[in-house]
């Protein structure tokens, strides 16, 4: 069976299953998945260890880290399932009003139907995405990188599908493309009649290519291809706060919301050693623009200023440093030369903080806090399917189950008074 045929088969089964996803049963299924994850912990870790061992010779250290599951990461997955099950269902009716002709109109949120999800070799994402899609009332077809296929297959077949069946729902509501070939991802974005919307997560180049293919096929996408947090060190910054924020921003390097670009105000150059020391503690090298090249302990920058280091496996342990003339220049660089994911200002100056937060137009802005908080679970209490950084209307920032619906207007005669 070709990858396209595999995707079609899973999508048709998911579409058939879509009709029976009642809110209360989905919550019960998520609770059962939580119980199964706990009971099958050793088996999940064993399947993952096999994936990691098989990938050692072909993945870099950052990719291996994202692939690897351990007790702490399974606890995080379980916490996400528990939190999602406890959240209220989507309020399908947004509001209603009476038209001049007497008819009652209402705005509603309705499910898409079947949503695809393509993500890199991070097995925890399978559960995070599936739980969000199911909670939204949609069915899902998952497709992961070949390195994680063994773990994700186990999670689908031994955790998610049995949980759905245990709650009286069809297991096919969670589909899986059981092929490591890149053609499977391309097929996922090629079936608008079966899978009209696909969540895309992964490295920038491959995700952008899939986004373009989806557009040519008439498939909508929620793409997460770029990231990189910005840290602006203002003249009014505290050294202790800067050190804490920088360390927290570099606790993991292969993630999109880590510190990527540090902009230091020329009036705050005395704080550069504090920043460099925090980077050294995390084993991160600092590459400086020409304006910051004379600072001891930095290397020359050989990439564009806004280059995302998390997307370059061999040099993931890198941060870019630049000196800026003032707050306005820092805001301009953050807005125009980065992905727009997140930016933080470190300062004790209230007026400067307000100007920075008001001027930055990305998805999340922070004061004296790490951009690592740009995360669905940390901000919204539920795992995300990705982080949207686009400028068009629609989901932006961490995307959760609340965003996986489409708007519908309903007009009804003889409907009684409008709300």
N, C-alpha and C positions, 0 to 999 in steps of 0.2 A: 504494500500500500504506500503510495507517495505521501510526502508531507502534506500536500494540499488535501488529499483524501482523508488523511488522519484528522486534520483540523475540521474539515466538513463534518465528519462523523461525530466528533466531540461537540461541535457547535449545534448540530441538529438535535442531539440528545439533550443538550443544555436548554435549547429553546423549548423542547417539549416539557422539560422539568420546570421551566420558568413560571408556569401558571399557578403553581401550588405553594408559593413561598409566603405563607402567612407570617406576620410579624412575631406572634408569640411562639410559633414553632421554630422560627429561626433562632430566637433567643435560647430556646431549649436546646437546639442543636449546638450552639456555641458553648453552652454549659457542658454538654456531653463531650464535645471536642476537648474542652479543658480537662475533663476527667480522663479521657483516653490518652491525652498527651502526658498526663502525670503517670498513668499506669504503664504506658509503653515507652517511658523515658529511655531505658537502656537500649531498646531496639532502635529508637530514633538516633541515639548517639552512635550506635554500632553502624547503622547505614551511613551516617555522615562521616564516620571515620574511614569507611571504605572509599567514599567519594574523595575525601581529602588525600588519602594515600595514592589514589589513582591519578590525582591532579598535580602531585608534587613536582613533576618534571616539566609541566607545561604552564603553570600559573606562577606569577610573581608573589612576593610575600604579602602584599596588600590584598590581592585577590584571594589568596589562601586564607587570610584572616577573615575576609567577608564570607567565605564558604564554610568556615569552621563553626560548629555549634558546641556549646559546653553548657554546664549547669546554669550559669548565670544568664546565658542567652535564652535557654529554654524557659527560665523563670520569667524573663521579659516577654516572651511569646505568650505564656500563660496569663501574665498580668494583662496583656492586651486583649485576649479573649474574654477574660473576666470583666474588664472594664466595658468592652463593647456590648456584651450581653446585658449589662446593667443600664446602659443608656436608653433613653426613651426612643420609641420608633419615630420615624419621620412624620411630621404633621402634614398629611397630604394636601389639605386645603389651606392655602395661604390667607385667603380672604374672599369676601363676596360683596357685591353691590348691585343695586337695581338700575337698569338702563332706562333712558327716557321713554321707551316703548313699553315699559312695565316688566320686561323679562329680567330674570336674575342671572347675573354673570358671576363666575368665580374663577380664581386662579388656583391651579393645582400643581402639585409635583407628582409626576408619574415615573415609574421605572423605565429604563431604557430597553430592557429585555435581556439580552446576553452581552456581557462586556468581556472583552479579551484583556489579557494582562501579560506583557512580555517583560521579563526582568532578568538581571544578571544572576550569576551563581551565588545567590544569597537565599538559602532555604527558608529562613524565618519570614522573608517577604511573602512566600506562598501563603502562609497562614494569615499574615496581616492583611494582604490584599483580598483573599477569599472571604475573610470575616467582614470586611468593610462592604464588599459587593453584595454579599448575602444580606447583611443588615439593611442595605438600601432597597431590598426587594428584587434584586437582579440575580441572574445566574452568571457564572463566570467560566471562561476557558483560560487556563494558565499555560504559559510556556516559559521555561527557564533555560539558562545556559547549560550545556551538556555536562559540565563539571558537577552540577548540583542535582542532576536528574534522578539519581538513585534516592537521595534524601527526600526530594519533593514527591517522587512516586510513592514512597512509604507514607509520607504525611497525607497525601490525597487518599490512598487506598486503605490505610489503617487508622486514620484519625478523622479526616474531614468527611469522607463519604459514609463511614459507619455512624458518625454522629448525626448526619442528616437523616439516615434511615431510622436511627433510634428515635428521632423526633417525629417520625411519620412523614418525612419529606424525601423526594427522590434524590439518590446519591449523585445522579448525573448533573445536578445543579452546579457541581464543581467538576469541570472537565479539565483534562490535561493532555497537552501535545507530547506524546511519548516518543519523541525523536530529538536527537541532539543536533540535527542539521540546521544550518542557518535558514534553509528553505522553510522550516516550520514557522519561524518568526515572520518571514515574508508572506506565507499563506495566511497567517493570523490577521494581517492588515489588508487582505485581498478579497474579503467576503462581506460586502456591505449589507447584503440581504440577510445574513445570519448573525454577523457580529458588527453592528454599526459603530461601536465605540471601542477603542483599545487604549489601555493604559500602557505607556512606554517608560521603562526605567532602565538606565544603564549608562554606558560611556557615551560621551557627546557625539562622536562621529557615527557610530552604529545606530544610535537612537535617532539622530537627525535623518539618516538614510531611510529608516523605517517610517519616519514621519512623512517624508516626501512621497514614499511609495503609497502610504495610506491615503494621502491627499489625492494622488492620481487615480486611486481606486474608489474614491468617494467615501472613505472610512474616516470618521472623526477620531481624534487622538487627544489624550491628556498626557503630554510628553514631559518627562523630567530628564533633561539631557545635560544641564549645566548647573554649576553651583559655585561655591567659594565664598566664605565670609570675609567681610572687610572690618578692620579695626582701626579707628581713628584715635590717635593719642593727642588730646588737646593740651594746650599749655596749662590748663587748670587740673590736670590729671594727678591723682595720688599714685605714688610708686607702688604702694602695697596693693591698691585696687588693680593697677595695670598688671602686676605680676600674677595675681589671682585669676583675672580674666584671661590672660594669655595662656596660662597653664590649663585652665578649663577648656579653652578653645582648641587645644591640641591633644586631648586625651585619646582621640582616635584620628588617624590620618586619612583613611580611605573613604571618608564620608563627605557629603557635599556641603555640610554646614560648618565645617572646621574653619579655623583661621587660615586664610589664603593670602591676603594682601594687608600689610600693615602700613598705614599712612601716619607719619609722625610730623606734627607741626614743628616748624623750625624753632619756635619758642619753647619746644619741649624736648630738644635734642639731649638734654641732660638725662632724660628717662630712657634713651635708647639702650644703654647697658642693662637696664632692668628687663626690657623686652628680649634682648639677646640672651640673657641668662635663662629666662623662661623657655626659650626655644632650645637652648643647649640641654636643659633638664629633660626635655622630651626627645632628644636626639634629632632635632630638626636643624638643617642648615638654612642660612638666610642669604638670599640673593638680592643685591641692591641695584637700583637704577643708577644712572650716572650721577644724579644729584646726591645720592647717599653713598657713593662709591668710596669716599675717603674714610668711612667709619671702620674702625678696627674690628676684625672678626666676621666680615661679610664677604661674599663672593660676588663677582659681576653677574648681572642679569642677562641671560641670553634668550629670553622669551618676551612676548608683549607684557606690559605691566599687569594686565588683568588675567593672565594665563592661569587656568585652574590646575594646580599641582596634583590634586587627587585623581585627575584623569590621566596622569603620566606615571605608570606603574614603577618605572625605574628611578624616578625622582620624586616619589610621593612625599618624602620627608623633607619638604622644602616650603619656605614662606618667602614672599616678595616684600621688600622694604623700600619705601620711597619717602622722601622729605617733601612736605607741601608748605606753601607759603601761608595759607590760612584755612579757616573752616570752609569757606566757599569753594576753594579748590578741592578740598577733600570730598565735599558733597558732589561736585561735578564729576570727579573721577569715579566715585562709587556708582553714580547714576549712568555714566556714559561708557565706562570701560570695563564693567563687570557684568555678571549675569543678572544682577538685581535680586539675588536670593536674600541676603541679609547684610546689615551693617550695624556696627556698634561704636559708640563714642565713649571714651573714658575721660571723665571730667567731673570736677566738683562745682563747676560753674553752671548754674541753673539756666541762665540766658543762652549760653553757648549750646547747652544740651537741647534746649527747645528749638533753636535754629537748625541744628543738625537733624533732629528727629522730624521736624516739619519739612525740611528740604529734601530728605532722602525719599525716593519713590519706589524702592524695592518692596519685597513681600513682607519683610519684618525688620524693625529697627529697635535698637536696644541702647540703654544707657548703663554703663558700669556692669554689664552682664554679657555673657558669651553668646555668640551667634549659634552655638550648638543647641540652644533652646528653640531654634527654628525646626520644630519636630511636632508631629501631630499628637503623639501621646503626651508630651510635656506641656504643650500649649492647650490642647483641646480634650485631653483625657481619653483619646482613642487612637489606635495606630493609623498611620496615613497610608494612602496608596502611592503617594509621591508628593512632590512639592512643585506646584505650577509657578513659573516665573514669567509667563506671557503677559502681554499688554492688552490683549483683547478681553472683552467682558466674558466672564465665566470663572470657574474655580481658580483661585490664585493663593499661593502659600500652601500650607499643608492641606492636602485633599483627603477628605474622609467620606464616610457613608452619606453625610448630609448633602454632598455635592454631586452624587452619582444619580441624579434625576434630571428629567427634562420638564420644561414648563408646558402646561396645557391650560387653555381657557375653556370653560364650560358654560353654556348658556341654556337655561331651562325655563320653560313656561310653567305657570301654575305651581311655583315652587315655594310660595309663602313669602314672608318678609325676609329681606336680605339681612345678613348678620351685621 
